């Protein structure tokens, strides 16, 4: 795995980095095709929003320039961007002089079975719940133990993703995806004001659906709501859209809305 | 800041380390005096409990040997032990072959004003709340953005610590300390089943108080309960015990129980 730290080829980081000490930072995972990072503007916007909420003074022009240069060298693959608050002595207090570190990592394109997109996937129902923390909700920050524990609940590849609820039992998202439902022709996705990651593909699909005149609803949903949906799919900015066929006892079929949004996602990622 | 990685002097770590990627690991902060890490058995026990809950296969004998050797070389200071799930490719799934990394860092003894212990401290009332996550409660894990954001709320040194409540409004702990109250002669401390760090000094003081025949109560407490307490103090395994004199509008005096436990803490740390 090739990587840069602050624009220079490097595969190590100071042990005093606050990304390690406290998970004090953010990340983005971008698909790179033909040397171009896809949905870059949306990824950058979310990252900058996170930086603002965490009081992390990122040089966005510098990061953009580095990411474009890194992606050109990559060609095809997955680009992970990590931004941390930099190196600092012990203690939670933020040193205003600490320079944020920009880490870029290249990984190969993931080898998902083509049936995931073509036919659909089964979701594992995770016992692990997402804690409700409005101050961090929506951010793709480096505090990801909930996802690590949730992902450790299953190893059988018949489950392509896991469904996560919050501690109050609301349906929220997949472990590494966002969740959509189609209910009476309306495109629905869980609100992420208390927990969850506000995914770039989620935002893009909501915007595209609205542009197509589709009704969209961002709200709280229960497992019963999910079971009653006409169509269900998961999405992220690497694989696009996967129809969901089962979760627990519930069964769905890949429907027309899912297929339409899947084509849109594919065009955005492959174009 | 001197450091070892896996028993060898090193100040860098692979950028692919899961401690950085996901905060996938745990830490301990130990006082070292005369080359001896204090309360080592309790620190190690908590670390191993955390490793079990995070499915992290730590070689405890090896870590113990390294920590003792590192502390001997340190003399006096603060030893931070970080254990991460090791280096791994992209993705939340745990690689059962990934070897956990052991990181030891030496820092100088903190220069707290002597008035903190002798007279007492004022607590800042943090707006940031602790999310309720039973799966991680009690652990000193590397997902510490809540503490980073809470600590960023004040910079005036007249506040030595910050008080944190959970999202339901229960009083939980300090940003880097545990909290005790004395109510009608009974030693009380918040239950940490939903959030918070189950501190080593907290466990030690509870055990010592019980051995002295003192009644102890570990339960849920509100800000009103806190305001009504006869004595309040914070503790951790580096500074011992600080009496709390104020928090918001509430006022307390350093009382006899606080002073007795402060002496006990000092003996444990200085002996």
Interface residues (C-beta under 8 A of the other chain):
Chain A: X1 X3 X5 X10 X11 X12 X13 X14 X15 X16 X17 X18 X19 X20 X21 X22 X23 X24 X27 X29 X54 X55 X78 X80 X82 X84 X85 X89 X90 X91 X92 X93 X94 X103 X105 X107 X128 X129 X131 X132 X133 X135 X136 X141 X142 X143 X144 X145 X146 X147 X148 X149 X150 X151 X152 X155 X167 X175 X176 X195
Chain B: X1 X3 X5 X10 X11 X12 X13 X14 X15 X16 X17 X18 X19 X20 X21 X22 X23 X24 X27 X29 X54 X55 X78 X80 X82 X84 X85 X89 X90 X91 X92 X93 X94 X103 X105 X107 X128 X129 X131 X132 X133 X135 X136 X141 X142 X143 X144 X145 X146 X147 X148 X149 X150 X151 X152 X155 X167 X175 X176 X195
